Amino acid sequence: MYAYGALSDRVIAVTRERLSHCAQTTDWLAVERLTDTQVTCLGASPERPEQVFVGTDESGIQRSRDGGKTFERVSDITDRITALSVSPHNPNEIWAGTEPSAVYQSDDGGDSWQACAPLLELDTADRWSFPPRPQTHHVRWLAHHPEQDETVYVAIEAGAFVKTTDGGDSWVDHPEGARLDNHTLATHPNVPDRVYTAAGDGYAESDDAGRTWTYPQDGLEHTYVWGLAVGPENPETVVVSAADGARRAHRTETAESYIYRWVGDGWTVSMDGLPQPEGTTRSVLAAGSIPGELLALNNHGLFRTLDGARSWRELPIEFEGDAVARGLAVVG
């Protein structure tokens, strides 16, 4: 049996179709919420676990102040919400990204929102394009510098990696060598200037806050990289979800996706205890709260590792329908 005693005791996992799961270690029941809208993203923080933000296609930003039991719309942003992030420096500071690409910020827990400097005024913006809808593009991910509270990194799908160093008053445009089709970004407090990115054009890292980049690809045979998480205690423990391309990553009828683990000198496939790649859509990944703990959410369910992704176990939560993973967070 899987020993639950020392594990994170609250995980929030959201899927596109109709549900938000609040999973408790006592019984791991999935509590369905937001059943009348399509969920796009999740923002939550262990500093304030009762406060949960969910982005939607057509219903703006939804906020819960009771751990996901009830939600209310808290913004008048009419564009599709595509990214949410709670600052690790201040749980009342919430960031949101949209389609078309724009960034908004709240410093009062979501009660009010202000537009950051326009992304579309950047020199590279005229080349940004999301292939399924080539007339547009969006903010796919937001990540925060662990020490510099006004530095925030932005993944544009597709076309750019940009950042602000002044809390959104201005933007540093796409640096030479950065990935273009950025999906997920990560940082780690033990290496505060490092940025990790999982992108459709491969994996990459920067050790100088996004100015220059390296491309650790050895062993990564599937280079359409989507999900990303870094071990809570070890910045050298990295896991990604990857496929041969977008169709293999996202479409259930053609899905074939993998999880890889970085082992110091290369990538290895990490599928012990996970469903077979065929029929599995790309996983959304998250770091846990204890050493070695990582989580993966895909169309087959929610999975956890306690040994840095050497092996995985499924958590006993039932998913209904063909769930598309949208967000995953450990908040307690």
C-alpha positions in Angstrom: 0.0 0.0 0.0 1.0 3.6 -0.6 1.9 5.3 2.7 0.1 8.7 2.9 1.2 9.8 6.4 3.8 12.4 5.6 2.5 13.5 2.3 1.0 16.8 1.2 -2.5 16.8 2.5 -4.2 19.0 -0.1 -3.9 19.0 -3.8 -6.0 21.0 -6.3 -6.2 19.5 -9.8 -8.3 21.2 -12.5 -9.5 19.7 -15.8 -10.9 21.5 -18.8 -14.4 20.0 -19.2 -16.2 20.8 -16.0 -14.5 20.0 -12.7 -12.1 21.2 -10.1 -10.8 18.5 -7.8 -10.0 19.2 -4.2 -8.1 16.1 -3.0 -7.7 15.3 0.7 -5.4 12.6 2.0 -8.0 11.4 4.4 -10.2 9.9 1.7 -9.0 11.5 -1.6 -12.5 12.4 -2.7 -12.8 14.5 -5.8 -15.1 17.4 -5.3 -16.6 18.7 -8.5 -16.9 22.5 -8.9 -17.3 24.9 -11.8 -19.3 22.4 -13.8 -20.7 25.0 -16.2 -17.6 26.5 -17.7 -14.4 25.5 -19.4 -11.4 25.8 -17.2 -8.1 27.0 -18.6 -5.6 27.4 -15.8 -5.1 27.5 -12.0 -3.5 29.8 -9.5 -3.0 28.8 -5.8 -0.5 29.2 -3.0 0.3 27.2 0.1 0.6 30.5 1.9 -3.2 30.9 1.6 -4.6 27.5 0.8 -8.2 28.6 1.1 -7.8 31.0 -1.7 -8.0 29.5 -5.2 -8.1 31.2 -8.6 -9.3 29.6 -11.8 -9.1 31.0 -15.3 -11.8 30.2 -17.8 -12.6 30.5 -21.5 -15.6 32.8 -21.2 -16.2 33.5 -17.5 -13.1 35.5 -16.6 -11.2 34.8 -13.4 -13.0 32.9 -10.8 -12.0 33.1 -7.1 -12.7 30.8 -4.2 -12.1 31.8 -0.6 -13.2 28.5 0.9 -10.8 26.1 -0.7 -12.8 25.5 -3.9 -16.2 24.9 -2.4 -17.7 28.1 -4.0 -16.5 30.5 -6.7 -17.2 34.1 -7.7 -16.1 36.0 -10.8 -13.6 38.7 -9.7 -12.5 40.5 -12.8 -14.1 42.3 -15.8 -11.4 41.0 -18.1 -13.4 39.7 -21.1 -10.5 38.0 -23.0 -9.8 34.3 -22.5 -7.8 33.7 -19.3 -4.8 31.5 -20.2 -2.4 31.8 -17.2 -2.6 32.5 -13.5 0.1 32.8 -10.9 0.2 33.7 -7.2 3.4 35.5 -6.2 5.6 33.6 -3.8 6.4 36.9 -2.1 2.9 38.0 -1.4 -0.2 35.7 -1.6 -2.4 38.8 -2.3 -0.4 39.5 -5.5 -2.0 37.7 -8.4 -1.0 37.7 -12.0 -3.1 36.8 -15.0 -2.3 36.3 -18.7 -4.8 36.3 -21.6 -5.4 35.6 -25.2 -4.6 37.8 -27.1 -1.3 38.2 -25.2 -1.7 40.6 -22.2 -0.8 40.5 -18.6 -2.9 41.8 -15.6 -2.0 42.1 -12.0 -3.9 42.4 -8.7 -2.3 43.4 -5.4 -5.4 43.0 -3.3 -6.2 39.3 -3.6 -8.2 39.6 -6.8 -10.6 42.4 -5.8 -9.2 44.7 -8.5 -7.0 44.3 -11.5 -4.7 46.5 -13.5 -3.3 46.0 -17.0 0.5 45.8 -17.2 2.4 47.4 -20.0 1.2 46.2 -23.4 3.0 43.1 -24.6 1.9 43.9 -28.2 4.2 46.9 -28.3 7.3 44.7 -28.2 9.3 44.4 -31.4 8.9 40.7 -31.7 5.1 40.7 -31.2 4.4 40.8 -34.9 5.8 37.3 -35.3 3.8 35.7 -32.5 1.2 33.2 -33.7 -0.6 30.2 -32.1 -0.7 27.6 -34.9 -4.3 26.3 -34.3 -5.5 29.9 -34.4 -2.8 31.7 -36.3 -4.5 35.1 -36.0 -3.8 35.1 -32.3 -1.4 34.0 -29.5 -1.5 34.0 -25.7 0.3 34.0 -22.4 0.7 30.3 -21.6 2.6 30.6 -18.3 3.8 33.1 -15.6 6.7 32.4 -13.2 8.3 34.5 -10.5 11.9 35.1 -9.6 12.4 33.6 -6.1 14.2 36.6 -4.6 13.3 39.6 -6.8 9.6 40.3 -6.3 9.2 42.6 -9.3 10.8 40.1 -11.8 8.2 37.9 -13.5 8.8 35.7 -16.5 6.2 35.2 -19.2 5.8 32.4 -21.7 4.1 33.4 -25.0 2.5 30.6 -27.0 3.9 30.9 -29.6 6.7 33.3 -30.2 8.6 34.5 -27.2 10.0 34.4 -23.7 9.7 37.9 -22.1 10.2 39.3 -18.6 9.6 42.3 -16.5 11.9 43.5 -13.8 9.7 46.4 -12.6 6.4 44.6 -11.7 4.9 44.9 -15.2 5.6 48.6 -15.9 7.9 47.5 -18.8 9.0 44.4 -20.6 12.3 42.9 -21.7 11.7 41.5 -25.1 12.6 38.0 -26.3 16.4 37.3 -25.9 18.5 35.7 -28.6 18.5 31.9 -28.1 15.4 31.6 -25.9 12.8 29.0 -26.9 9.9 30.3 -29.0 7.0 27.9 -28.3 7.1 28.2 -24.5 4.5 26.1 -22.5 5.6 25.9 -18.9 8.2 27.9 -16.9 9.7 27.1 -13.5 12.1 28.6 -11.0 13.7 27.3 -7.8 14.7 29.1 -4.6 18.0 27.3 -4.3 19.1 28.7 -7.7 17.2 32.0 -7.9 18.5 33.2 -11.3 17.7 29.9 -13.0 14.7 29.6 -15.4 13.5 26.3 -16.7 11.2 26.1 -19.8 9.3 23.3 -21.4 8.6 24.3 -25.0 7.3 22.9 -28.2 10.7 23.4 -29.7 12.5 21.6 -26.8 13.7 22.0 -23.3 16.0 24.8 -22.2 17.5 26.4 -19.1 18.9 29.8 -18.2 21.2 30.5 -15.2 21.2 34.3 -15.6 17.5 35.2 -15.3 16.7 34.5 -19.0 19.5 36.4 -20.7 21.3 33.4 -22.1 20.2 29.8 -22.6 21.5 26.2 -22.7 19.7 23.2 -24.2 20.1 19.9 -22.2 18.6 17.5 -24.7 20.6 14.3 -24.3 18.2 11.4 -24.0 15.1 13.5 -24.7 13.7 11.7 -27.7 10.4 13.4 -27.7 11.0 17.1 -28.0 7.5 18.6 -27.9 7.8 19.4 -24.2 4.7 20.5 -22.2 4.6 19.9 -18.5 7.5 20.8 -16.1 8.3 20.5 -12.4 11.4 20.8 -10.3 12.0 18.8 -7.1 11.1 20.8 -4.0 14.4 20.2 -2.4 16.8 19.7 -5.3 16.9 22.0 -8.3 18.7 19.3 -10.3 15.7 17.0 -10.2 13.6 18.0 -13.2 10.7 16.2 -14.8 8.9 17.0 -18.0 6.1 15.6 -20.1 6.8 15.3 -23.8 5.5 13.9 -27.1 6.5 13.8 -30.8 4.2 16.7 -31.5 1.0 18.6 -30.6 -1.3 15.8 -31.9 0.4 13.2 -29.8 0.4 15.4 -26.8 -3.2 16.8 -26.8 -5.6 14.7 -28.8 -6.8 11.6 -27.0 -7.4 9.6 -30.2 -3.8 10.0 -31.3 -2.1 10.6 -27.9 1.2 9.1 -27.0 3.0 11.1 -24.3 5.9 10.4 -21.9 7.4 11.7 -18.7 11.1 12.1 -18.6 13.4 12.6 -15.6 16.7 14.5 -15.6 19.4 12.4 -13.9 22.3 14.8 -14.0 23.9 13.9 -17.3 20.8 13.2 -19.4 17.1 12.4 -19.6 15.6 9.0 -19.0 12.0 7.9 -19.5 10.2 7.8 -16.2 7.0 5.7 -16.7 7.2 3.1 -13.9 3.7 3.1 -12.4 2.2 5.4 -15.0 -0.3 4.4 -17.8 1.1 3.3 -21.1 2.1 6.2 -23.3 -0.4 5.3 -26.0 -3.7 6.9 -25.2 -2.2 9.2 -22.6 -2.3 12.9 -23.1 0.5 15.2 -21.9 0.7 15.5 -18.2 0.6 18.7 -16.1 3.3 18.4 -13.4 3.8 20.0 -10.0 6.3 19.9 -7.2 5.2 18.5 -3.9 5.9 19.9 -0.4 8.3 17.2 0.9 11.6 15.9 -0.5 11.2 13.7 -3.6 7.5 14.4 -4.0 6.2 15.3 -7.5 2.7 15.0 -9.0 1.4 14.4 -12.5 -2.1 14.9 -13.8 -3.3 13.5 -17.2 -6.4 12.1 -18.8 -6.1 8.9 -16.7 -5.9 10.5 -13.3 -3.6 11.9 -10.7 -0.2 10.3 -9.9 2.5 10.9 -7.3 6.1 10.0 -6.8 8.1 10.2 -3.6 11.4 9.2 -5.0 12.1 12.0 -7.5 10.2 10.4 -10.4 11.9 7.0 -10.3 8.5 5.4 -9.8 4.9 6.6 -9.6 1.7 5.6 -7.9 -1.9 6.5 -8.8 -3.9 8.3 -6.2 -7.4 6.8 -5.8 -9.4 9.6 -7.3 -12.0 8.9 -10.0 -12.1 11.1 -13.1 -15.3 11.2 -15.1 -15.1 11.5 -18.9 -12.1 12.3 -21.0 -10.5 14.8 -18.7 -8.0 17.3 -20.2 -5.5 18.4 -17.5 -5.3 22.1 -17.0 -3.7 22.9 -13.6 -2.2 21.2 -10.6 -1.1 22.7 -7.3 -0.1 21.5 -3.8 -1.5 23.9 -1.2 -1.3 22.1 2.1 
